[in-house]
Amino acid sequence: MADTRIRRYRKMLATAPNYEVWKAAALELDYLERNVEWKETFSSDLYHYELIYDRLSSLRQYHQQSDFDRLKRALREGLHHDLGNIGNPALYSQSHVGTKHLIEEYINQVCESLELLCNKPIPGFPAREKLQFFRDTLTSFGRPTLLLSGGATLGMFHLGVIKALWEKGLLPQVVAGSSVGAIIAGMLGVHADAEIPEMLVPENHSLNAWKWNGLLSALRGGGLMDQGQLKSCLRGNIGEYTFEEAYQKSGRSINVSVSPTLSHQKARLLNGYTSPYLLVWSAVLASAAVPGIFPPVTLMKKDLHGSVLPYMARQQFVDGSVVSDLPIERLMHLYDVNFTIVSQTNPHVVPFLNRKGKDEKLGLRQLPMHILKSEVQFHGQGVFDYLRKRMRPELMRQVSGHLYTIMAQRYFGDVTIAPNYGLRHYRKMISNPDPDFIRQLILEGERATWPKISMIRSHARISKTLERCVARLKGQVSRLDGELRLVTGSDGQND
């Protein structure tokens, strides 16, 4: 009887139309598979449960007693990412929903205490000091980032990942993309949070990005596909925003990876820090310029008067996923990133991803394929590294260099979300998608994300709370400064 119910609920997980149905089935499975007892038991060798219990007890006491001085100190000096190994992936593979209740209670208490300090008027702790406190704590603690890979039309899967994270309040403020991932990041970056539901409706966008140019055009350097068609599609979906203007509208930091055409130039990450006046659609067009499919791109920017002109006119750029599909290290330096969520849709990468957690043991049945994949990657890197340094002619050397960087890259994050491809996916990889196919990919993206929500929440919820508090306090300080200027101005007139 129990086995029949387990099979039924597992089928519900695979076919759930929304998170509520998925979670209800997952909770039933946790009960049937006796995972509830594991979650309720504090002790485990997977994390330092004594440390977490002590921290929870102290925070709860200071919070209940309104001991704001001790609460501030406890949060400022003791709030560390992955404290006591609570981010251990093994803690999130024991059950379908959630993890140890002690970990969840600790995170809840931290967020409640942060909200208390942010929202409650506290003597001797004015808004300006609060803002500095929360900024320093956020810098110390770090924040998550969402990285969207390449994958041509199959990258519409990213929209499902975005939808699932947004609905649970877990969509990171920092988002990076390359190739089609850059297109999705660019669209996200010009939509405020309240506009995201509208962004997720396929009919609201131009979907005609692909137009066949022919083999002759490719041989002449013009690419197999019409870049003018792609440019028109991007400008229609993203608009004429610069990176700076996009951030001002959405409050989200978008990052686009591009690769230079010259071998002695390094890959670049374009964003509001590195290129604030660059047009987002221009960066995205370059990041989507797959060599052979589309020609290289000259980036465009706005000048002081809003006129559009070339940016670095002598340099051209191509597909960002060729050299830097996931620019994790650069994001760590720029944004204090401490946790990476990767939506990986590259068709040459997905079949080689490890579907198990990195700490899980491989069974004997999976071992031969794992060894084969490792050997192909190791020897392939060696061969293409040799060819890119010594091969002639120049075109073959560049191709070898691209293949080397593809094989040498890291294609996964702390959490990696990926589709399960079938033949129907590959058939539509470089074709204009219809709205029904996009809705199908969105649902596949959601279903792939739901099992990761518990782990993402444990890593990201504190950071998201800190970000909200910083935004709220910035608004308060700005209003106070405005009121002060009004008072000062009126005083000056009276004098």
N, C-alpha and C positions, 0 to 999 in steps of 0.2 A: 504493500500500500504506500509506504513512504517513498519507495523507489519511483513509483508512478507519479507521485506528486512532485518529486524532485525533477523528473524529466519534463513534466508540464511547465514548471516554473523556469527551467532552463530555456525551454522554447520561448517562453514569454520574454526572457531577457534578450533573446536574439531578434525578436520581432516587435519589441515595444515601440509604440508610435511617439511616446514622449517620456520625459524623465520620471514623472510621477508613476506611470505604469511600470517602468523599469525598476524603480526603487522599491515599489511594493513587492514585486517578484523577488528582488534581491534580498529583502528583509525576510521573506518567507523561507528562502533558501538558507539564509544564515541560521534561522531557527531549526529547520529540518536537519541541517548538517552540523548542528551543535556548535556553531561559531559564537553564539551569544555568550556562552560561558567564558570563552576565551577573551572576549572583549571586556567582560565585567571584572575579570581577574587583573589586578594591577601588576603583579610580579611577572617578569619575563627577562630572559637574558638578551633580548633584542634591543633593550634600551635601559637607561639609568633611571629606573622608576622611583628610587628613593629620592633622587635629586628633584625630579618633577613633582613628587608629592610635597616635598619641603617648600619648593617655590610656590606651588599652588596654595598651600596653607598660609604662607606669609602674605601673599597678595590678597587672599580672601580676608584675612584679619585686618590688614591696613585699610582695605576698601570698606568693610563693614563699620569700622571705627572712624571713618573719615580722617584717617591719619595721612594727610596729603603729603607731608614732607617725606615720611618713610616710603609712601607709595611711589613718589617721584624717584627717589633714590633706587628703590628696588627695580623699577622698570628701566631706568637709565643705565644702571651698571650691570644688571643681570639679564637683560633681554638680548639673547643671542640666537642667531639662526641655527636651527638643528640642535638646540640645547638637549643634552642627554641622549643624542642620537634618535630623536623622535621622528626624524625624516627617513629612517631606515626603510628601504622599499619592502623588506620582509614583513614589516608591521602592517602593510597594506595589501598583502597577498593571502592573509589568513581568513579573510571574510570578504563578502561581496560589497558591503557598505560599511564605511567607518573603520575604526581601529580601536585600540585600547580606550576605554571610557576616560581613564585618567588623563590621557593626552588631549582628548577633546575638551574635558573640563578645564584643563590648564589653558588651552588656547582661548576658550570662551572667557575665562577670567581675565586674561591679559587684555583682550579686546574691550571688555566691559570697563576695566580700570582705565584704559586709554581714553575711552569715550567720556568717562567721568571727569578726568583731568581736563579734557578739551572743552566740555560743555558747561561745567559748573563754575560759577564765579568763585574764585579762591583768593582770600586776602593775601597780599604780598606776591601774587603770581599773575601779573597783568598779561593781556593778550600778546604783547610783543615778546615777552619772555616765554610764554607758552609756545609761540610759533618757533622760536629758536630751539626750545627743548624738543619739539616734535621733529624739526628738521634734522637736528643732530642724531636723534634716536633712529630716524629713518635711514640716514647715511650709515650709521653703525650697523643697523640690522640688515639692510639691503632690501632688494625688491625682485619680483619675478619678471620674466620676459617671455613673450610668445614669439616663436620663430616659425615662419611659414616657408616651406621649401618650394623648389620648382616642381614641374609636373604637367605643363601644358594645360589642356582643358580639364584634366583630372584634378587640378588644383582647386576646383570649386568645392571640393571636400573641405577645404579650410573654412568655408563659410559655416559649415555645420559645427566645427570645433569652436569657432567664435560664438555662435549662437548658444551652444551648451555652456560655455564659460560665462557669457554675459548674463544669461538667465539666472545663474547662481551667484552673481556678483563677484566673479573671479577673473574677469577679463583684465589682463595686465595693462598698465599704463604705457609700458614700453613694448612696441611690436616691431619686428624686423621681417623682411621678406626678400626673396630673390626670384627672378623670373616671374612665373604666375603668382608666387607668394608675394612679390613686390606689388603686383596689381591689386591683390586683395588688401594688402597693408595700406596701399595708397587710398583705396576706397574707404577703408575703415578710418583712416586719418583725417578725412574731410567730413566725417559724420559725427555729430555730438551723440552722447549716450542715448538721448531720447529719440534719435533718428535711426538707431541701429535696426529696429524692427522693419522699418521702411527699406533699409539697405539690403535686408535678407530676402526681399521679394524679387524673384528673377525678372518679372515683367517690368520692373522699374529701371532696368539697365539695358544698354545696348549690348547685344550678345554676338554681334557679327565682327569678330576680331580676325578671322582667317579668310584670306582670299588668295587663291592659287595664282602664282606668277608664271610658273613653268621652269623646266630644267635649264633652258637657255638663259633665262634671267639669272639663275643661280651661278652658272658658269661665268657670266659676265660680272659677278660680284654683287648683283642686286638682290639675291636671296630667292628661295623657292616661293616665299609668300610675300604679298604686297604690304610693305611697311606703312604706306599711307592709310590703308584700311585699319591697321592696328592703332595707328596714331589717332585717327578719328574716333575709334571706339574708346580709347583711354581718355581723351579729352572730354568726351561725352559723359563718361562715368566718374571721372575725378574732378573735372573742372580746371580752372586756371589758377589754382592755389600754389603759392610757394610753400616750402617746408615751414617757414615761420608763420605764415597765415593759416596753414592747416592746424598747427599746434594751438594757435589762438582760438580757433573755432572749436576743436574737439578736446583740447587738453591732453591729447595723446601724442607721445613721441614716436613717430614712425621713422624707420630706418630702411634704406634700400641698398642692396649690394650690387656693385657693378664691377666689371673686369676690364682693364685697359687692353687695347689692341697691341701695344708695344710691349715686348718681352721684358724690358728693364723697368717697367712701371709696376707698382703693386696694386692689388685690388683696393677699392675704396668703399667706405660706408658713408652714404649720403644721408644727412638728417639735419635737424634744426641747429645743431651745434656746428657741424662741419661745413654746411652749405645752406644757410638760412634763406637765401634769395633765389635758390634754384627751384624751377617749376617741378612739382611732384610728377606730373604726367611725363615730363622729359626724362627724369631719373628712371621711372618705371619702364618707359619705352626702351631705354638702354639696357636695363636689367633683363628685359624679355627678348633681347636681340640674340637669339641662339645662332652661333656661327653656321652659315650655310642656309639657315631658314630665313633670317633677316639680316640685312647689312648693319655695320657698326653705326653708332648714333653720336651726333654732336649734341652735348647737353645745352639746355637753354635756361636763361635766368631773366629776372626782372631788374631793371635799373632803378635809379632813384625816382624816376617819373612814371614807373609802371610799364615802360616799353620793354618788349621782349627782344633779347639779343643773345648771341652765343656765349657760352661759359667755357673757357679754355678751348678756343676755336681750333687750335692745332691738335687737340687730343680727341680721340673717339673711344667709345666704350661699348662693351657687349654684355651678354648674359652673365649676371652675377653668380649663378650657381656653378659656373665653370670653375671658378677659383675659390669662391667663398659662399657656399650655399647657406651655411649657418655661422655667422660671424660672432661666435660666443665670446671670445676673449676681448674683442673690441667693445662689445656691449658691457662687459664687466668693468672696463676702465671708464667708460662714459657715464654709466648710470648706476653703479654700485649693484649690479645684478648678482643675486646669490642663488637663483633657481631658474632653470630653463625648461620651458614647455615647448616641445618641437612637434609641429604637425608636418609629417614627412610623407609626401606624395610622389616623389621622383620614381618613375617606373623602373629605373635601373638600380634603385636602392631598396625599395620596399621588399622585394623577394629575399634580400640578404639580411634584413633586420631580424634581431633576436626577439621573438615574440614573448619570451619569458622574461621575468625580471632579471637584472644583472647578477643578483645574488642567488638565483635559483640554480639547482643542479640539473645538468643535462642527463636525460635517460640514454640508455644504450642505443635505442632506436634513432635518436636524433644525432648521436655522436658522429657517424660517418659524414652526414651532410654538413655538420658544423666544421669538421676538419677540412672538407673539400672547399668550403667557402673561405676559410682562413688561408688555405694554401693558394687559392686563386688570387686573393687580395695581396698576399705577401709577394708572390713571384711576379704578379702583374705590376706592382709598384716598382720592383727592381728593374724589370724590362723597360718600362716607359721612362724611368729615371735615366737609364743609360741612353736611350734613344733621343731624349729631349736635349741631352748635352752634346751628342756627337752626330746626329743624323743630318743628312742633306738630301733634298733641297729644304729651303726654309719652311715651306708649307708643311712638309711632313714633320719637321722639328716642332713646329707650333702645335700640330695635332697631337704629337706624342706628349708635349708638355701639358696640354689640356687633359689628356687621358690620365696622365700621372696625378695631376691635382684632383681629378675626380676620384681616383682610387685612394688618394692619401688623406682625403678630408674626413672629418668626423660628421656623421649624419644623424646623430641621436642626441637627446638631451637628458636631463634628470628624469623627465617624463616624456616619452615618445608616443605620439598618437598616429596611427597609420591605418590605411584601408586594407581590405582584402580584395586584391584585384582578380577579375575574371576576364575572359576573352572579350566580353561586351564592353569592358572599360577600355581596353587597348584599341578597339575598333574606333572609338570616338575621341581618341587622345588629341588629334590635331584637326578637329572639325568644330564648326560653330554649334554649341549646345542648344537644345531647345529647353524651355522652362521646366518641363517634366523631368528631364535628365538632371538638371541642376538641383531640383527639389530632392531627387533620389540621392544625389551626392551629399546634399546637406544632411539628410537623415542618416546616411552612413557615417558622416562626420560626427553627428551627435551621439550615435550609438557607440562609436569608438571612444568617445570622450567620457561618457557616463561612468564607466568602471574606474576612471582615473580621478574622478571628482574628489574623493575622500583624501587622496594623497596631495592633490593640488591645494585643497583647502587648508590642510595642515601647514603647508609651506607658505601659502600666499595670503591667508586671511589677516595675519598681523600686519603685513606690509600694506595691504589694501586699507586697513583701518588707519594706519599712520598717514597714508596718502590723503585719505578723506579729511583727517584732522588738520593736516597742513593746509589743504585747500580752504577749509572752513575758517581757519585762523587768519590766513592771508586776506580773506574777504573782510573779516572783522578789523584787522589792522588798517586795511585800505580805507574802510569807512571812517575809522577814527582819525586817520590822517586827513581825510576830506573834511570832516567836521572841524578839525583844528585849523585848517587853512581858511575855512569860512569865518571862524571866530577871529582869527588873526587879521583877516582882510577887513572885517567890519570894524575891529578895533582901530586899524590903521586909518580908516575913513573918518572915524569919530575924532581921532587926534587931529 
